[in-house]
Amino acid sequence: MAAGRSSRAVLKGPRLKVPWAGSRGLAAEKGIDYDAARKGVMDSLVGIPIGRPSRPREVADLVAFLASPRAGSITGTEYIIGGGTVPTV
């Protein structure tokens, strides 16, 4: 690695989109309203310990921090934003 360069990686897991991609199509297909379709999608995402996917803003906030001078001494790291879906030690 060249002097003055650092490496950081942000690995994103399931994330919430507004509106959640597919929920409108699912609602129309099943003849239910958008909120019921979204709830069905959320219920199918078992195993997210925080109970919801990450929000785009949460990913953006981490990337902004890592790109800022405040993270200047952080190097060679990986950050997983997945609501706890990836077990780590």
C-alpha positions as CSV (number, residue, x, y, z in Angstrom):
1,M,0.0,0.0,0.0
2,A,1.3,3.5,-0.9
3,A,2.2,5.9,1.9
4,G,-0.7,8.1,2.9
5,R,-3.3,5.6,1.6
6,S,-5.6,3.7,3.8
7,S,-8.1,0.9,3.1
8,R,-11.6,0.6,4.6
9,A,-14.5,-1.5,3.4
10,V,-18.2,-1.2,4.2
11,L,-20.1,-4.4,3.6
12,K,-23.9,-3.8,3.5
13,G,-26.5,-6.4,4.3
14,P,-30.2,-6.1,3.9
15,R,-31.3,-2.5,3.8
16,L,-34.6,-0.7,3.7
17,K,-35.4,1.2,0.6
18,V,-38.1,3.8,0.4
19,P,-40.4,2.6,-1.0
20,W,-39.3,-0.9,-0.4
21,A,-38.6,-2.4,-3.8
22,G,-41.1,-5.0,-4.8
23,S,-43.6,-4.4,-2.1
24,R,-45.9,-2.4,-4.4
25,G,-45.7,-5.2,-7.0
26,L,-46.3,-7.8,-4.3
27,A,-49.3,-5.9,-3.1
28,A,-50.9,-5.7,-6.5
29,E,-50.1,-9.4,-7.2
30,K,-51.7,-10.6,-4.0
31,G,-54.5,-8.0,-3.9
32,I,-53.4,-6.5,-0.6
33,D,-52.4,-3.0,0.4
34,Y,-48.8,-1.7,0.4
35,D,-48.5,-1.8,4.2
36,A,-49.6,-5.4,4.4
37,A,-47.1,-6.4,1.6
38,R,-44.3,-4.5,3.4
39,K,-45.1,-6.3,6.6
40,G,-45.0,-9.6,4.9
41,V,-41.6,-8.8,3.4
42,M,-40.4,-7.7,6.9
43,D,-41.8,-10.8,8.5
44,S,-39.9,-13.0,6.0
45,L,-36.6,-11.4,7.0
46,V,-36.2,-13.6,10.0
47,G,-32.8,-13.6,11.6
48,I,-32.1,-9.8,11.7
49,P,-31.3,-9.3,15.4
50,I,-32.2,-5.6,15.4
51,G,-35.6,-6.5,13.8
52,R,-35.3,-4.5,10.7
53,P,-33.0,-4.0,7.7
54,S,-30.4,-1.2,7.7
55,R,-31.6,2.3,6.6
56,P,-29.7,3.9,3.7
57,R,-28.9,6.8,5.9
58,E,-27.1,4.5,8.4
59,V,-24.8,3.2,5.6
60,A,-24.2,6.8,4.3
61,D,-23.4,8.0,7.8
62,L,-20.7,5.4,8.2
63,V,-19.2,6.0,4.8
64,A,-19.1,9.8,5.5
65,F,-17.4,9.2,8.8
66,L,-14.8,6.8,7.3
67,A,-14.1,9.3,4.5
68,S,-13.6,12.2,7.0
69,P,-10.5,13.4,8.7
70,R,-11.9,12.0,12.0
71,A,-11.2,8.5,10.7
72,G,-7.7,9.2,9.6
73,S,-6.0,6.7,11.8
74,I,-8.5,3.9,11.0
75,T,-6.9,1.6,8.4
76,G,-7.3,-2.0,7.0
77,T,-10.8,-2.5,8.4
78,E,-14.1,-4.0,7.3
79,Y,-17.4,-2.7,8.6
80,I,-20.5,-4.9,8.3
81,I,-23.9,-3.1,8.3
82,G,-26.4,-5.9,8.4
83,G,-28.3,-5.5,11.6
84,G,-26.4,-8.3,13.2
85,T,-27.1,-10.8,10.4
86,V,-23.4,-11.8,10.1
87,P,-22.0,-13.4,13.3
88,T,-18.7,-11.8,14.3
89,V,-16.3,-12.6,17.1
